[in-house]
Amino acid sequence: MAVEPENQQTNIKSGVVRLKFSQVDPYPNHPFRLYSGERLDDMVASISNYGILTPMITRIKDNGRYEMLAGHNRMNAGTLAGLDEGDFIIKENLSDEEAWMYVIETNVMQRSFADMLPSEKAAVLALRHSKMFSQGKRNDIIAELRMLENPQYIKEKSTSPLIGEKLHSDVQLGIEYGLSKNSVSRLLRIDKLTQALKGRVDASQIGIYPAVALSYLAEAEQQDIEKVLSENEFKVDMKKAEMLRSYSESSKLNEKTAYQILSGEVNKKPKSTTPSPVKIKHKVYSKYFPADTKASEIERIVDEALEWYFSSKVKEGTPK
């Protein structure tokens, strides 16, 4: 059981309860990777010494279990430190949109945007760009998260740039996050990919530009592409991505055509049934024809000679 310093404030007005980690499920399709390496090691060491100081935030699910909103890394590090329970604030009557804000804003406060993976940046920008974005609600959530981390936090500080005026357009988002308008647009498209394809973008297996093209495909089509990629070692370049999108727009994209495109089979030229052109060198035909022999005469004689040659072979029983 975690032991916290005596001066740690845990009696938040929303109420703090003790829950077993086994009662709490991760947020479905959580868009942020868990800490690893030195950052995880430092968190495990801190929790081993002091416990989990900041309560985690969860909401109750229809099946009676709990869904993590803020604290995936704390629970993971706590588990590695040997804990099996921790302090949680249980949020009630949250809409799915509000729950999503807790997930996103917690990670924005704890991570550098520049260090995020493409899919993580995409998730942040998609929230800021969406119609469900409520500046007033976001301000309240950020103020609550800051208060949990620092009980001396003064809510009046909520006029900081992080909370600032409502931003929606690609240009305004780019200014806030140090990105060009086009970069914002591309990341917003990345957010339309399935989780599996986002993972390939994050692992640099699919480039940003091909990923944007794939983002226009239906979810079922993206799943077909992932299935083909998972079973083969195909690469997705821009040409293939654009062809996949073209087939999708003409309702011709399925697992079979996806395989043909990704394998390069679509672009392979059929083998010719006729022999390649052959040029007879001068030193060869000059042994048999005078210098003034016309080309048409040479072609006639060569044709007759070949006909005689192959007919002779057939008579001898030799395959052509």
C-alpha positions, 0 to 999 in steps of 0.5 A: 500500500502506498505511503504518502508524505503527511503534507500531501493533500488528497481530500479533493472536493470531488472525493478520493477513493481507494481502488484496486488496479485490477478494477480499472481498465485502460481507456480504449484505444488510448492514443498515447504510448506509456512511458519507457526507458529513463522516464519510466525508471524515474517514475518507478523509483519515485513511487517506490519511495513516496507512493503515487502522490497525485490521484488518478482520474477514472469514471465508472463503466456500465459493467461496474468496472472503471475506465482510466482517464488520467493516470495510465503511466502512474498505474503502470509504474505503480504496478512495476513498483509493487503496488496493487491499488491507488487513490482515484477520483471518480468522475460522474455524469461525464459525456464521452467528449468530456472524458476524451478531454481528460485523456488528451489534456492530461497528456498535453500537460505532461508531455512536450508536444514536439516529442510526441509521435505523429499519431499523438500529435494528431489526437491533440490537434483533432480535439482542438479542431473538433466541433465538440471542443468547448473552451469553457469546459477545457479550462475547467478540466485543465484547472482541475488537473493543475490543482491536483498536481499543485494544490496551491495552483490559483485558478485565475492563472487560467488566462495562460497561453495553454488555455487562452482563446478558442482556436479552431483553424489550421492556421491558428493551431499551427501558430500555437503548436509551431506547425505550418498550416499544411502540417496541421492539415496532414496530422488531422488526416493521420487521426482518421487512420485505424489504430494499426495504421497509426502504429505503422506511421509512428514506427516510420513504416509508412510515411506521412504523405502516403498515410494522408492518402490512406486516411481517405479510405474507409475503415474496412478498407484500411483493415484490409490493407493492414491485414495484407501488410501484417502477412507480408513485407510490403512497403507503402510508398506514395505511388501505391498509396495513391493507387489504393485511394484511386481504387477506393474511389472507384469501389474496386478496393478489397483485400485482393486488389490491396494485395495486388497493389502493395505487392506491385503485381498491378504494375507488372507488364504481362510477358510478351508472347513474341520474341524480342527483335533481333539484329543480324550483325554485318559480319554474319550476313556479309559472309553469305551475301554480296555487298550490293544485295538489297535488304528485302532480298536478304530478308526473303532468303533468311526467311526461307532458310529458317523455314527449311531449318525448322521443317528439317528439325521436325522431320528429324523428331527434334523439338523446336 
